[in-house]
Amino acid sequence: MEKNKTGKYFKYAIGEIILVVIGILIALQINNWNIESVERNEEHTILNEILINLNTDLETINNTIEFNKGLSKHNQLVYEHLKNKTPITDSLKYHYARLYGYGDFQPITVAFENLKSRGVNIIKNESLRKQISELYMLEFKNLSDRLNQNLQPIQSMLLSQINGRLITEKSYVSAQPVDLTSLQNDIQFQETLKLTTYVWNGVNSMLNKGKEDIMQTKTAIEEELSNK
């Protein structure tokens, strides 16, 4: 009888241990689910923040491209006017006033900095994680470097040519040559305008490439969010 009681006790004890282990495993699994849920929510928030930044970047880069098209047009029309020695008009005065500008692009990096602070591995999709990192750390950096290499020299050259040669009647509205005849025979000034026109078109080609990169990453994020 004593042995039977001992056997029942051990069975009971083993059953209790198994129940405790199962309870611990369930608790751990629930905890893992909770942690995973928190991380997924955080990933979702960060991806949405990056998407908002990219939408703003896309709007900015589109506006910059249009602005640069205007700069190219103004330079081209003034160049043709001087080369063909046509009379000055109010329309041309407007183009003279718009020869100079700075159509640069700087992406918003707030959301990406938050991602780096949290740890990029919060984004579980490896392909998307790589695409986002390359956009901000490689593509945007290369774009910025190339823009600076092209914009700063040509802008300095154009500004040095404009100074002393134009009279500004109203900023960005009306300007004209100090001496139209002299400017019509100023080959250096005209060549600068021609070069500037070429540079702005080249800058826009770079910006269009950056635009494509933004749109591709934006689409990838939207697809990832739609699957969550």
N, C-alpha and C positions, 0 to 999 in steps of 0.2 A: 504493500500500500504506500509505504514511504517513497519507494522508487517511482511509483506511478505519479505521485504528487510532484516529485522532482522533475520528471519528464514533462508533465503538463506546464510546470513553471518555466522550464527552458523554452518550450514551444511558445509560451506566452511572451517571454522576454524577447525571443528572436522576432516574433511578430511585431512587437513594439518597436524594436530597432529598425525593422524594415519600414514600418510606417513613418518613423522619424526621418529615415534617409529619403524616402519618397517625398515627404513634406519639404525637406531641405532642397531636394532637386527641383520640386515645383516652384519653391520660393525663388531659387536661383534663376530658373527659366523665366519667371514673371519679371524678376529684376532685369534680366537681359532684354526682355521684350520692352520694358519701360525705357531702358537706356537707348535701345535701338530706335524706339519711337521718338525720344527726345532728339537724337541725332538726325533722324529723318526730317523732323520738323525744322531743325536748325539748318540742315542742308537745303530744304525747301525755301526757307527765309533768305539764305545767302544767295541762292540761284535767282530768286526774284529780285533781290537788290542789284545783282550784276545785270540782270535783264533791264531793269529801269535805267541803270547807267548807260548801257549799250544803246537803248532807245534814244536817250539824250545825245549820246555821241553820234548816232546816225543822223539825227536832226542837225547837229552842229556841222558835221562833215558835209552834208548836202548844202547847207547855207554857205559854207566856205567855198565849195566848188562853184556855186553860182556867183559868189563874190569875185572869185578869181577869173571866171569867164568875163565878168564885167571889166575887170582890170585889163585883161587881154584885149578886149574889144576897144577900150578907150585908147590904149597904146597903139593899136593897129590903125585906128581911124586918124589919130593925130599924125602918125607916121606917113600915112597915105596923103593927108592934107599937105604936109610939108614937102613931101617928095614931088607931088603934082602941082605945088604952088597955087593952091586954090585960095580964095578969099576967106577971111575969118568970119565966122557966123556965131550966133548965140548957142547953137547946138554944139559947135566945136569948142566954144568956151567952156561948156559943161564937161566935155571930154578932157580938156586940158586940166580942169580942176580935179579930175578923177584919175589922173595918171598914177598917183602914188597910193599905195595901201599895203596892208600886211595880212594876206589870207592864210594864216597859220591854223593848225589844229592841235589841241591838247586834250587827250581823252580824260574822262573822269575815272579815277582809280580808287575811290573811297571803298566801294564794295569789295574790290579785289584785295585791298589792304586788310579789310576785315577778314576775308577768307584766309589770307596768309597768317594773320594773327591767330585765328582759330585752328589752322592746320588744313592744308589743301586736301588731305585724305578724308575730310568730312564729305567730299563729293565721291560717292562710291563708284560711279561710272568712270572707269579709268580713261577711256577715250575722251570723254567730255572734260575730265580734269586736265588732261594733257592739252586739249584744244584751248581751254580758257587760259591756262598758264602760258602757252606759246603766244597767244594773242597779246597779253599784257606785257610779258617779259621779253618777247622777241619781236613780234610784228610791230607793235606800237613804238618800241624803242628804235627799231630800224627806220620806221616812218619819220619819227621825230628827228633822227640824225640826218636823214636824207633831205628833209625839208630845210633844216638849218643850213646845211651845206649849199643849198640852192638859193634860199631866200635872202639870207643876210648879205652875201656879196652883191647880188643883183640890185637889192634895195638900196644899198649904200652907193652903188654906182649911179642908179637912177636919181637918187636924191641929190648927189653932187652935181649932176647935169641940170636938174631943175633949178637949184639955187642960183639966183642971179639972172636967170633966163626968162622966168615967168613972173607975172604980176597976178596975185590972187585978189580978186575983187570980193569974193565971198567963198569961204572955205567949203570945198566939196560941191560948189554950185557954179562958180564962174571964175575962170582965170584965162589969161592970154599972154602971148609972148611980149617981152619988153621991146624987142625989135623983130617983127615978123620976117622981114627980108633976110636979116642976119641968121635967123633960125632956119629959114628955108635953105640956106647954104651951109648950115652946120652939119656936116656929115657925121661927126662923132655923136651928136645928140640924136640924130635919126637912127644911127646904128644901135644906139643904146635902147631906143624904143623898140626896134625890131628884135633885139636880143631879149628884152623884157617880155615881149609878146610870146616868144618861143619858150621862155622859162615858165611863164604862168601856165601854158598848155602842158608842159612837162610836170609841173607841180600837181596839176589836176589829175594827171595819169597816176601819180603816186597816191593821191587821195582816193581815187576810184578803186585802186587796189586795196587800200585800207578799208574802204566802204564794203567791198566784197568780203573781207575777213570778218568784219563786224557782223554782217548779215548772216554769214555761215555759222558763226558762233551763236548768234541770237536764235537762229532756227534750231540748232542743236539743243540749246537750253529749253526752248519752248517744247520741243519733243520730249525731253526728259521730264519736264514738269507735268506734261499731259499723261505720262505713264505712272505718275505717283498717286 
